[in-house]
Amino acid sequence: MIKENKFLSLKDYEFSMEVDAATRAEAFQDYIHQMEQFETKPYWVMATSGVGAKMKLDGCDDTISAYISNDYLGMSQRQETIEAGIEALRKYGTGACAAQVIGGYLDIHKKLEGDIADFVGQEDAILFSSGFGANTGLLNAILGKNDIAYVDSYIHTSATSGLRGTNIKHIGHNDLEYLDMILGKEEGAYKTRLVIIDGVYSQNGDLSKLPEYISVCKKHHCLLMMDDAHGIGVMGKNGRGTAEHFDCLGKVDIITGTFSKSFGCVGGFVAASSKMIEYLRFYADSNVFSAAITPQVTGSILKALELIKTRPEIRKKLWDNVNYLRNRLQSAGFDIGQSESPIFPVMVRDNEKVYRIADMLQKKRIFASGIVYPAVRTKEARIRISLLASHDTDQLEQLAVALEEIRDVIPF
C-alpha cells in the first residue's frame, strides 16, 4: 500500500508480480490526479507549432522558449530540409508501405545508408524506423542465452530493452577498472561478449571514455557497441560524433544512432562492418518486420547530413550557446554535473521540487522537462535543458534569470 500524503512517483506503479494490470491502471489514477494539482502539465503537453527553440503550447496563444527538443542543429525547421522532404514526397509518395527486405527498399534509403556509414567511419549501415528499433533489433539479432552484454549503468532504455534474451552484467558509469577486471575473469565463459556504452549520455550530458573502452575491449577480444544518438552532428571537428571527438573513427565495432536529434527527423541506424550489416538485413526483427522509413523523412535526413558537412557555422552557433549557458549557470552556482555537451542537467534531487520548478518555469514562458524516475534514479531528479543552435542569447539569459528567481522560492 502507498502511504497517505506520500508524493507519488512512477516507481510506485511499475510492474508487479502481485498486482494485475487492470488494478495497477486503476491505482495509477492517483498519480494522474496528483499531477493535475499543478497549474501546468508536466508531461504529455500538446504543442500547436513546430517543436524547437520556440513553440506554442495548447491553450496558450503566446510563443514560449523551449528546451525540450533534441533538434540540436535546428534542422527540423530549416527551409532546406523541409523542401528536400517535399521533393521526396512528390517523387515517391507518402510511404514505402513495405518492409525493406520484401521491396520497400528505395534508392534514397540505399544512399542514406552509404552516406551515414561513411560519415561515422564504418563500412556500411542499415536503417530502422526509430533509434529505439535500431538498438533493440541489433541486440535481439546478435545476443542470445550463451552470450553476455556488459553495460554502462547509464545506457539508454532502448538498449536494455534488446537484452531480455541474453545475460547482462552492469558496470559502473565509465568504470574501466571494473570492466577490465571482469572481462579478464570471465574469459571464455560466453560465446559473444559485447560492451555497450553511449557516446554522449542523454540525461547527464557527459561523455564515455571511448579511447579507454576501445583499448580494454581489444585487450579482451570482445566487441564494443556505442550508441551515439546525442553525439552525431554535435561532437567532433566535423560533427561526425564522439568517435571523431576522440580521434577514434573506424575503431568502434558497432555504432548506433538516431535521426531524431541532430538530423531533425525520425528513424535510426546501425553502422558496422559490411558483413555484420548484411547479417542484420535478415535477422534484425525491428527492420525485417517493420515498414521502411518514409521517403519524406529520408529526403530530409539526406539534406540535413549535407548541411552538417557543408555548414559548420550551424554547429559553431550551437557550441557558442553551450559555452554561454554553461558559464552563466556555473557562475550562478547551479549544479550541472559533468556535462560536456548541449545537455544540461540542472540537479534538484527531489521529485516534488522538480515538478514545482517545471511548473514555475512554464508560468515564466519557459518549457523545460522535469526528469524523474525511471529516466533517472530517484535521488538524481533534475530539470533537463537541451540547447539548440536556434536558441538566441536573450533566451539563454531569460532561462538563467528565471532559474535564479525560482531558486529564491524553492532552494535547490
N, C-alpha and C positions, 0 to 999 in steps of 0.2 A: 504494500500500500504506500502511496505517496503522502508524505506528511502534509497536514493542513498548513497553509501560509508559506509553503516552500515555493521558491521561484523555480518554475518548471523549465526543463530543458529537453531537447530532442533525445537525450540519453535515457530519459525516463520511459520512453515508449518504443524503444527499438525491439528487435526480435526477441521473443521469449519462448522457452520450452514449455512454460506453464500456462501461457495465455494465448487463446486463439486469435486469429487475425481480426475477426469482426469485433471482438471485445476490445482489442487494442485500438482499433479505429474509433470506437465509441469513446474510450477513455481519452484519446488524443484530442478530443474536442475541448478538454480543459486547457490544453496548451494554446489552442486557437483562440479561446476566449481570453486567455491571459494576454496574448499579443494584440487583441483588439482594444485593450485598455490604453495602448499608446495612440496618440493622435495621428500618427503616420504609420503606414505599413512597413515593417522591416524586410519582408520577403514577398515575392510574387507581386511586386509593384509593376503596374502596367504602364508602358510608355506609349505616347501618341506621336512619336517622332523617331528619327534615327537615334541609335544609341552610340553616343560618343562623348566628346568633351563637354558638349551642351546638349540638353534634351528636354523634352516636355513629358511630364507625368500625367496620367489620367486624373481628371478633376482639377488640374492646375493650368491656367491659361499662360502663365509666365514660363520662360525658359530658365532652367536651373543649371548650375555647374555640376558635372557628374564625374565620379572617379571609380565607376564600377566596371567599365569596359576594358577588355584586354586588347583593344584595337590600337596597339602601341604607336603605329605609324599613321593612324587616321585613314587607312586605306578603304574602309567601308564607305566613306563619304566622299572620296575623290572622284571627280568627273571622269578621269581616265579609266578607272576600274569599273565604274558604272556603265560607261559606253562600251567597254570591251565585253561586259556581260550581256548587254543588249544585242550586240553584234552576234555573239554566240547563240543567243536565244532565237534570233531570227533565222540563223543558218540551220540549227539542229532541232529546234523545238524546245518544249519546256522540260523534257526529261528523256533519259535513255530508256527508262522503263523496263530494264532487264539487268540482271547481274552481268558483270563484265565477262565472266567465264563462258557465258552462253550467247554472247552477242551484243551486250550493252557497252562494249569497249570502243570508244571513239578515238579518232586520230589525235584530238586535243588531249585526251587522257594520256595517251602514249607520250605526247610531247611533254606534258607536265611531269610525268614520271621521270623522264630523262633529265629534264631541267632541274628538278628538285634534288635528284640524286647527285648530280654534278655539283650543285650549289653547296650541299652539306658534306661533300667529299667521299661519296660512296659510289659503288658500281652501278646500282640500279635501285628502283623503288617501286612500290605498289601502293595504289590509292585505296582509301576507305571513306565511308560516308561520314565518319566522325573521328576525332582523335581518340576518343574512348574506344571505338571499334578497332582502331589500329592496334592499340595496346592489347586489348583482350583477344583479338583474332590472332595476333602474333604468338602470344604466350600460350593460348589454347593449342596452337599448332605444334609448338616445339618442346613443350614440357609435359611430362606425364608422371606416373607414380614412381618411376625409377630415377627421376631427375630431382633437382633442387634449385630453388631461387634464393639467393642471398640479397635481401632487400634493405635499402636505407629506410630508416623509420619514417621518413617524410615523403616517400614517393606518392604519386597521385593514386587516387582510388581506382582509376581506370586500369592501372597495372595490377593492383592487388585483386581486382575482380577477375583477372585472367589466370589467377594462380590457384584456383579452387581444386584442380585435379592433380596438384603436384605437392612436393614438400617445400616448406618455406622456413627460412631462418632469418630472423630480424637482426640487423646490425645497428649499432647506434649511428646517429647522424654524422656522416663523414668520419666514422671511426675506422680508419685504415689499419690501426694496430690490431684491433679485434678481428677484422676481416682477414688479415694476413695470417693470424694465428689459427682461425677456424678452418680456412682453406687448406692449410698445411696439415691440420689434424684429420680432416675428412678426405684426404687424397684417396681416390679410388673407390669411395663409398657410393658414388652415384654415376649414372651414365653421362648425363648432361648437367653441367654446373653453370649457372648464369647469375651474374651480379647485376642488379638493377638499381640505377640511380636516375635522378633528374639532373639536367644541366643547370637550370635555374629553378629553385624551389618555389612553388606557386603561392605559398602563404607567407614564408619568411623573406623571400626575395634574395636569399643568399645563393652562392654557387657551390657546385660539387667540387671536390678536389680531384678534378679529372686526370691530370697527369699521374698522380699517385695511384689512382684506381687502375689506370692502364698498366702501370708497372706491376702492381700486385696481381692483376688478372693474368698477365703474360707469365709471371713467375710460376703461377699455379695452374696454367693451362686451362683456364676457364673463360667463358665468353663474357663480354661486357655489353650491356644494353643501356643506352642513355635516352631518356625521354627529354627532348629539348624543346618542348612546346613553347616555353616562355623565353627561350634563348635565340631561336632562329629569327632573323630580321633585326634583332636588337644587339646581341653581343658580337664582338669581333670587329676588326677594322672595316670589313666589308659586309657586316651583318650576317655572316654565314653561320653564326651560332657559337655556342660555348666551346666547341672543338676549335674553332678558329681563334677565339679569345685566348685559349691556352696553347695555340700553335700545335694542335693535335689532329688536324684534318686528316682523315684516312686511317686513323689509328683506333677508332672505336668500332667494334664488331657490328653493332646494330644501333641505328638512330631512329627514333620515332618522333613524330611531331604532329602539329595540327595546323589547319589553315584558318582557324577561328580567332587567331590573335594578330600577329604582325601582318597577315595577309588580308585581314578584314572580311573573311568569308566563313566557310564551314567545310568540314572534311578533315581527313588525316592521312598520314602516310607512314610506311616503314621503309627505311633505306638501309641496304646491306649489300653483301656480295650478290652477284648475279645468280649464283646457284641457290642461295637462300631465298631470294625473291621468287625464283621460278618454283621452288617448293611451296611457298606461301600462296601462289596463284591457284593452287589446287587444294590446300589444306587449311587456310585461314578462314574459318567459318563466317566471320563477320564481313568478309569480302565475297566469298563464294555464294552465300545465301542472302545477299543484300543488293539492291539495285545500285548502279553506279551513281556517283555524284553528278549533279545536273550540269548540262552544258554551260549555262549562265555562270554557275559557280566556278567551273573550270576556266572559262574565259577570263573572269575577273581575277582569279588567282594568278594566271599567267601574266596578266598586266601588272599586278602587284609585285610579282617577282622581278619583272623587268624594271619597275620603278625602284625597287630596293637596290638593284645592281647599278642603276644609272643616275640615281638622285640621292647622293649621300647627304645632302643638306637636310633631307627629311629626318634621317636618323640623328644628325647633329642637333636639330631642334629638340628632339626627344631628350637627348643627353644634357642639353642646356637646362631643360626643365627639371630633370632629375637632380642635377647638381644644385640648382637654385633651391628646390624644396628640401633636399637633404640638409643643406647648410642652415636653412631657415628653421626647420624643426629641431635639429640638434642644438642650435644656439638657444632655442626656447626651452630646452630641457626635456623634450619628448623622447621616449624610448622607442627607437625604430629598429632595434635588433642589429643584425649584421648585414642588412640589405646592401647589395651591390648592383641593383637592377632598378627598373621602373616600378617595382612593387615595394610599397612602404607599409610594414605592419606597425601601426601606432598601438603599442601594447597597453591594454587596460586590465586584463587578467581577472575580470569579473563579468559573468554573463549578463546580469541585470544592468550593470553600468553600460555595457556595450549597446544594449537596446536603447537605453535612455540617451546616450550620446548620439547614436544614429538618428533618433527622433529629433533631437535638438538641431542637428546639422540640417535635416530636411526643412525644418522651420526657418533656417537661415538660408534656404535656397541652395543647399549643397547636398548631393546624393552620394553617400559612401556606404559600403557594405559593412555590416556588423558580422564578424566571423566568429562563430562559436562551435562547440562540438556538434557534429562529428568531423567537421573540416579541420579543426584543431583540438588539442586537448583542452579540457575544461578550464584549467588554470592558465591557458595561453590565449584566452579570448582577446580579440583586438578589432580595431577598425582597420580595414584593408583599403589602402589608397593605391589606385592603379593610374600611373601617369601616362599621358599620351603626347605625341608631337603636336597635336592640335589644341592643347591647353595653352593659354596665354599667361603671362606673368601676373596680370591682375587677378586672374582666377586663383593662382597658387597663393598669392598674398591673402586673398579673401579666405581661403581654406585655413591658412596658418593662424590668422587673427580669430577665426571662428573657433578653432580648437583651443586657443588660449582663453577665450571668453567662457567656453564651456567648462574648461578645467577649473576656473574660478568657482563654478557652481557644483561641479562633480569632480572632486580630486581624483586623478588617475596618473 
